Amino acid sequence: MKWFNQPGTWKGNAASLTFIVEPDTDYWQVTHYGFKRDNGPFYFQEIEVDFEASVKITGHYQELFHQAGLMIRIDDKNWIKTGIEYVDGVQNISAVVTREVSDWSVVPRHDSPESVWLKLLRKGDYVEIKYSFDQKKYEMLRLAYFPPRVKVQIGMVAAAPGKLSFPVTFEDFKVEALK
C-alpha cells in the first residue's frame, strides 16, 4: 500500500489504520463551488481487475464536510469517493462521482452511528457502493459509470476542508479480485 498526501500523524496498516485528518484537505472538481481540491490523505493499492473492496470506518467528525471512506481513483479528474460526510451536525452516507467535474449525493443519518461498513464493487464499466451499520444488512447507495479495463487505485480516504482536524480509524480493509 502507498500514500497519496500522507498525513503527518498516522499508524497502522490495511488491517487497522488510524490517522489525524489535517485541515484544508478535500477532493472536489469545480461543480457548484468553482474550486479544485486533490489533497486529502489517501492510503491505497493498485489493481487492474474487477474487485470488491470493503472497510469499517469510525471517525470523530466535528466540522462541516469532515469525511472518511473509500476511494477508487484513476487520476485527479476520474474518481469516486464514498463514506460518511458530516453536514450541518448530521452524518450523511455520501458519494461523490468525478468525471472531469464532481457530483454529490447524500443520505442523512440523524442517529450518527459510531461506525459504518462500506463495500465498493468494481465490475466492467460500473462501481456499486453499499453501506451497513451492523456489517450484516447492506443497502445500495449508488451505481455509477467508471471506465473499464484500466488500472485504478483503491483505498481509504479522508478530508477536513475546514479549519479543524479530526481522528479516523479504518479497520479490516480488504480488496478481493473477482473471478
Backbone hydrogen bonds, N-H to C=O, Kabsch-Sander energy under -0.5 kcal/mol:
donor,donor_aa,acceptor,acceptor_aa,energy
2,K,44,F,-2.9
4,F,42,F,-2.5
11,K,18,T,-2.3
13,N,16,S,-1.6
17,L,170,F,-2.7
18,T,11,K,-2.5
19,F,168,V,-2.0
20,I,9,T,-2.0
21,V,19,F,-0.6
21,V,166,F,-3.4
22,E,20,I,-0.6
24,D,160,A,-1.1
24,D,162,G,-1.6
25,T,160,A,-1.3
28,W,37,R,-2.3
30,V,35,F,-2.5
31,T,29,Q,-2.2
33,Y,31,T,-2.9
34,G,30,V,-3.6
37,R,28,W,-3.0
39,N,26,D,-2.2
40,G,26,D,-0.6
42,F,4,F,-2.0
43,Y,156,M,-2.6
44,F,2,K,-2.6
44,F,42,F,-0.6
45,Q,154,I,-2.2
47,I,152,V,-2.1
51,F,122,R,-1.6
52,E,176,E,-2.0
53,A,120,L,-2.8
54,S,174,K,-2.2
55,V,118,L,-1.6
56,K,171,E,-2.4
57,I,116,V,-2.8
58,T,169,T,-2.6
60,H,167,P,-1.9
61,Y,59,G,-0.6
65,F,86,Y,-3.7
66,H,63,E,-2.3
67,Q,159,A,-2.1
68,A,84,I,-1.9
69,G,157,V,-2.8
70,L,82,T,-2.2
71,M,155,G,-2.5
72,I,80,I,-2.4
73,R,153,Q,-2.6
74,I,75,D,-0.5
74,I,78,N,-3.0
75,D,78,N,-1.1
78,N,75,D,-1.2
79,W,98,T,-1.8
80,I,72,I,-2.6
81,K,96,V,-2.1
82,T,70,L,-2.5
83,G,94,S,-2.1
84,I,68,A,-2.2
85,E,92,N,-2.4
86,Y,66,H,-3.0
87,V,85,E,-0.6
87,V,90,V,-2.8
90,V,87,V,-1.5
91,Q,109,R,-0.8
92,N,85,E,-1.8
93,I,107,V,-2.6
94,S,83,G,-3.2
95,A,105,S,-2.3
96,V,81,K,-2.8
97,V,103,D,-0.8
98,T,79,W,-3.0
98,T,96,V,-0.5
99,R,97,V,-0.5
99,R,101,V,-1.7
100,E,77,K,-2.9
101,V,99,R,-1.2
102,S,29,Q,-2.4
103,D,97,V,-1.7
105,S,95,A,-2.4
107,V,93,I,-2.2
109,R,91,Q,-2.7
112,S,109,R,-1.2
116,V,57,I,-1.9
117,W,132,S,-2.7
118,L,55,V,-2.6
119,K,130,K,-2.4
120,L,53,A,-2.7
121,L,128,E,-2.8
122,R,51,F,-3.0
122,R,120,L,-0.5
123,K,121,L,-0.6
123,K,126,Y,-2.3
126,Y,123,K,-1.8
127,V,144,A,-2.6
128,E,121,L,-2.6
129,I,142,R,-2.9
130,K,119,K,-2.7
131,Y,139,E,-2.3
132,S,117,W,-2.0
138,Y,136,K,-0.7
139,E,131,Y,-2.8
141,L,129,I,-2.9
142,R,129,I,-1.2
144,A,127,V,-2.6
146,F,125,D,-2.1
152,V,47,I,-2.6
153,Q,73,R,-2.9
154,I,45,Q,-2.6
155,G,71,M,-2.1
156,M,43,Y,-2.1
157,V,69,G,-2.6
158,A,41,P,-1.6
159,A,67,Q,-2.1
160,A,22,E,-0.5
166,F,21,V,-1.3
168,V,19,F,-2.1
169,T,58,T,-2.6
170,F,17,L,-3.2
171,E,56,K,-2.6
172,D,15,A,-2.7
173,F,14,A,-2.2
174,K,54,S,-2.2
176,E,52,E,-2.7
177,A,175,V,-0.5
178,L,50,D,-2.5
